[in-house]
Amino acid sequence: MLPSPQSRSELTTQLAVACLGAGVVTSIAVAQGQNPLTALGITLFSAVAAVMVGQVL
């Protein structure tokens, strides 16, 4: 069961918004000395988790 093209664009938009939101907090963490690769991993994980939860709700 593949998502329709419209739902793919919605999914992409949700992922982009989630990454931007998580990226703000990540930027602050990197500014305070956190490893940038660790921060990027946390950002990607939290963005994907937010989209997954959004799809379920």
N, CA, C and O atoms as a GROMACS GRO file, in nm:
protein
  228
    1MET      N    1   0.084  -0.118   0.000
    1MET     CA    2   0.000   0.000   0.000
    1MET      C    3   0.089   0.124   0.000
    1MET      O    4   0.140   0.164   0.105
    2LEU      N    5   0.108   0.185  -0.117
    2LEU     CA    6   0.191   0.303  -0.131
    2LEU      C    7   0.107   0.429  -0.112
    2LEU      O    8  -0.009   0.434  -0.153
    3PRO      N    9   0.166   0.531  -0.050
    3PRO     CA   10   0.090   0.655  -0.033
    3PRO      C   11   0.069   0.725  -0.167
    3PRO      O   12   0.151   0.713  -0.258
    4SER      N   13  -0.041   0.796  -0.179
    4SER     CA   14  -0.069   0.870  -0.302
    4SER      C   15   0.027   0.989  -0.312
    4SER      O   16   0.086   1.030  -0.212
    5PRO      N   17   0.044   1.044  -0.434
    5PRO     CA   18   0.136   1.157  -0.449
    5PRO      C   19   0.102   1.276  -0.358
    5PRO      O   20   0.192   1.344  -0.309
    6GLN      N   21  -0.027   1.300  -0.336
    6GLN     CA   22  -0.065   1.411  -0.250
    6GLN      C   23  -0.024   1.384  -0.106
    6GLN      O   24   0.027   1.474  -0.038
    7SER      N   25  -0.043   1.263  -0.058
    7SER     CA   26  -0.006   1.233   0.080
    7SER      C   27   0.147   1.231   0.094
    7SER      O   28   0.199   1.258   0.202
    8ARG      N   29   0.219   1.198  -0.014
    8ARG     CA   30   0.365   1.206  -0.010
    8ARG      C   31   0.411   1.349   0.010
    8ARG      O   32   0.502   1.375   0.088
    9SER      N   33   0.348   1.443  -0.060
    9SER     CA   34   0.388   1.583  -0.045
    9SER      C   35   0.352   1.634   0.095
    9SER      O   36   0.426   1.713   0.153
   10GLU      N   37   0.239   1.588   0.148
   10GLU     CA   38   0.202   1.626   0.285
   10GLU      C   39   0.302   1.569   0.384
   10GLU      O   40   0.341   1.636   0.480
   11LEU      N   41   0.343   1.444   0.361
   11LEU     CA   42   0.440   1.380   0.448
   11LEU      C   43   0.574   1.454   0.443
   11LEU      O   44   0.639   1.474   0.546
   12THR      N   45   0.614   1.494   0.324
   12THR     CA   46   0.739   1.570   0.307
   12THR      C   47   0.730   1.704   0.379
   12THR      O   48   0.826   1.747   0.444
   13THR      N   49   0.616   1.769   0.368
   13THR     CA   50   0.597   1.897   0.437
   13THR      C   51   0.602   1.880   0.588
   13THR      O   52   0.664   1.959   0.658
   14GLN      N   53   0.536   1.776   0.639
   14GLN     CA   54   0.538   1.749   0.783
   14GLN      C   55   0.680   1.722   0.831
   14GLN      O   56   0.721   1.770   0.937
   15LEU      N   57   0.755   1.645   0.754
   15LEU     CA   58   0.893   1.614   0.791
   15LEU      C   59   0.979   1.739   0.790
   15LEU      O   60   1.063   1.757   0.879
   16ALA      N   61   0.960   1.826   0.692
   16ALA     CA   62   1.037   1.950   0.684
   16ALA      C   63   1.008   2.040   0.804
   16ALA      O   64   1.099   2.097   0.863
   17VAL      N   65   0.882   2.053   0.839
   17VAL     CA   66   0.844   2.137   0.953
   17VAL      C   67   0.899   2.079   1.083
   17VAL      O   68   0.947   2.153   1.169
   18ALA      N   69   0.891   1.947   1.097
   18ALA     CA   70   0.944   1.883   1.218
   18ALA      C   71   1.095   1.901   1.227
   18ALA      O   72   1.148   1.924   1.336
   19CYS      N   73   1.165   1.891   1.114
   19CYS     CA   74   1.311   1.911   1.114
   19CYS      C   75   1.346   2.055   1.151
   19CYS      O   76   1.442   2.078   1.224
   20LEU      N   77   1.270   2.150   1.101
   20LEU     CA   78   1.296   2.290   1.135
   20LEU      C   79   1.276   2.314   1.285
   20LEU      O   80   1.356   2.381   1.349
   21GLY      N   81   1.170   2.260   1.339
   21GLY     CA   82   1.144   2.276   1.482
   21GLY      C   83   1.252   2.213   1.567
   21GLY      O   84   1.299   2.273   1.664
   22ALA      N   85   1.291   2.092   1.531
   22ALA     CA   86   1.396   2.024   1.606
   22ALA      C   87   1.531   2.091   1.583
   22ALA      O   88   1.617   2.091   1.672
   23GLY      N   89   1.550   2.147   1.464
   23GLY     CA   90   1.677   2.214   1.432
   23GLY      C   91   1.703   2.337   1.517
   23GLY      O   92   1.819   2.369   1.544
   24VAL      N   93   1.599   2.405   1.558
   24VAL     CA   94   1.616   2.523   1.644
   24VAL      C   95   1.678   2.482   1.777
   24VAL      O   96   1.774   2.545   1.824
   25VAL      N   97   1.625   2.378   1.838
   25VAL     CA   98   1.678   2.330   1.965
   25VAL      C   99   1.818   2.274   1.946
   25VAL      O  100   1.904   2.292   2.032
   26THR      N  101   1.840   2.207   1.834
   26THR     CA  102   1.972   2.150   1.804
   26THR      C  103   2.076   2.260   1.790
   26THR      O  104   2.189   2.246   1.836
   27SER      N  105   2.039   2.369   1.727
   27SER     CA  106   2.133   2.482   1.711
   27SER      C  107   2.177   2.535   1.846
   27SER      O  108   2.294   2.568   1.864
   28ILE      N  109   2.086   2.544   1.938
   28ILE     CA  110   2.120   2.591   2.073
   28ILE      C  111   2.214   2.492   2.141
   28ILE      O  112   2.309   2.533   2.207
   29ALA      N  113   2.187   2.363   2.125
   29ALA     CA  114   2.272   2.260   2.186
   29ALA      C  115   2.412   2.263   2.128
   29ALA      O  116   2.510   2.249   2.202
   30VAL      N  117   2.425   2.280   1.997
   30VAL     CA  118   2.558   2.287   1.934
   30VAL      C  119   2.631   2.412   1.980
   30VAL      O  120   2.752   2.409   2.002
   31ALA      N  121   2.559   2.522   1.995
   31ALA     CA  122   2.620   2.645   2.042
   31ALA      C  123   2.676   2.630   2.183
   31ALA      O  124   2.770   2.699   2.222
   32GLN      N  125   2.616   2.539   2.261
   32GLN     CA  126   2.663   2.517   2.397
   32GLN      C  127   2.767   2.406   2.405
   32GLN      O  128   2.810   2.369   2.514
   33GLY      N  129   2.809   2.352   2.289
   33GLY     CA  130   2.919   2.258   2.288
   33GLY      C  131   2.888   2.114   2.256
   33GLY      O  132   2.978   2.029   2.266
   34GLN      N  133   2.767   2.082   2.219
   34GLN     CA  134   2.734   1.943   2.185
   34GLN      C  135   2.795   1.908   2.049
   34GLN      O  136   2.809   1.994   1.962
   35ASN      N  137   2.831   1.781   2.032
   35ASN     CA  138   2.886   1.733   1.906
   35ASN      C  139   2.781   1.753   1.796
   35ASN      O  140   2.667   1.710   1.812
   36PRO      N  141   2.817   1.818   1.683
   36PRO     CA  142   2.720   1.842   1.576
   36PRO      C  143   2.660   1.714   1.516
   36PRO      O  144   2.543   1.713   1.478
   37LEU      N  145   2.738   1.607   1.505
   37LEU     CA  146   2.684   1.483   1.450
   37LEU      C  147   2.581   1.420   1.544
   37LEU      O  148   2.479   1.368   1.498
   38THR      N  149   2.607   1.427   1.672
   38THR     CA  150   2.509   1.378   1.769
   38THR      C  151   2.382   1.462   1.762
   38THR      O  152   2.271   1.408   1.765
   39ALA      N  153   2.398   1.591   1.752
   39ALA     CA  154   2.282   1.681   1.743
   39ALA      C  155   2.202   1.654   1.616
   39ALA      O  156   2.079   1.657   1.619
   40LEU      N  157   2.270   1.628   1.505
   40LEU     CA  158   2.200   1.598   1.381
   40LEU      C  159   2.122   1.467   1.392
   40LEU      O  160   2.009   1.456   1.343
   41GLY      N  161   2.181   1.368   1.455
   41GLY     CA  162   2.111   1.242   1.476
   41GLY      C  163   1.988   1.259   1.561
   41GLY      O  164   1.883   1.201   1.532
   42ILE      N  165   1.999   1.337   1.666
   42ILE     CA  166   1.884   1.363   1.753
   42ILE      C  167   1.776   1.438   1.676
   42ILE      O  168   1.657   1.409   1.693
   43THR      N  169   1.815   1.533   1.593
   43THR     CA  170   1.719   1.609   1.513
   43THR      C  171   1.642   1.519   1.418
   43THR      O  172   1.520   1.527   1.409
   44LEU      N  173   1.715   1.434   1.346
   44LEU     CA  174   1.649   1.344   1.251
   44LEU      C  175   1.556   1.246   1.322
   44LEU      O  176   1.445   1.221   1.276
   45PHE      N  177   1.602   1.190   1.434
   45PHE     CA  178   1.519   1.097   1.509
   45PHE      C  179   1.391   1.165   1.558
   45PHE      O  180   1.282   1.109   1.544
   46SER      N  181   1.404   1.284   1.615
   46SER     CA  182   1.286   1.351   1.670
   46SER      C  183   1.190   1.394   1.559
   46SER      O  184   1.069   1.392   1.579
   47ALA      N  185   1.244   1.432   1.443
   47ALA     CA  186   1.157   1.471   1.332
   47ALA      C  187   1.079   1.351   1.280
   47ALA      O  188   0.958   1.360   1.258
   48VAL      N  189   1.145   1.238   1.262
   48VAL     CA  190   1.077   1.118   1.214
   48VAL      C  191   0.974   1.071   1.317
   48VAL      O  192   0.863   1.031   1.281
   49ALA      N  193   1.011   1.076   1.445
   49ALA     CA  194   0.917   1.035   1.550
   49ALA      C  195   0.794   1.126   1.552
   49ALA      O  196   0.682   1.079   1.571
   50ALA      N  197   0.815   1.257   1.533
   50ALA     CA  198   0.702   1.351   1.532
   50ALA      C  199   0.608   1.322   1.416
   50ALA      O  200   0.486   1.327   1.433
   51VAL      N  201   0.663   1.293   1.299
   51VAL     CA  202   0.579   1.264   1.183
   51VAL      C  203   0.504   1.131   1.204
   51VAL      O  204   0.386   1.120   1.170
   52MET      N  205   0.571   1.033   1.260
   52MET     CA  206   0.505   0.903   1.286
   52MET      C  207   0.389   0.920   1.383
   52MET      O  208   0.282   0.865   1.361
   53VAL      N  209   0.411   0.995   1.489
   53VAL     CA  210   0.303   1.018   1.586
   53VAL      C  211   0.191   1.097   1.521
   53VAL      O  212   0.073   1.069   1.544
   54GLY      N  213   0.226   1.195   1.438
   54GLY     CA  214   0.125   1.272   1.367
   54GLY      C  215   0.041   1.188   1.274
   54GLY      O  216  -0.078   1.214   1.258
   55GLN      N  217   0.100   1.087   1.213
   55GLN     CA  218   0.027   1.000   1.123
   55GLN      C  219  -0.069   0.910   1.199
   55GLN      O  220  -0.178   0.878   1.150
   56VAL      N  221  -0.030   0.869   1.319
   56VAL     CA  222  -0.114   0.782   1.400
   56VAL      C  223  -0.234   0.860   1.456
   56VAL      O  224  -0.346   0.809   1.459
   57LEU      N  225  -0.209   0.983   1.499
   57LEU     CA  226  -0.317   1.064   1.555
   57LEU      C  227  -0.396   1.121   1.441
   57LEU      O  228  -0.493   1.193   1.463
   0.00000   0.00000   0.00000
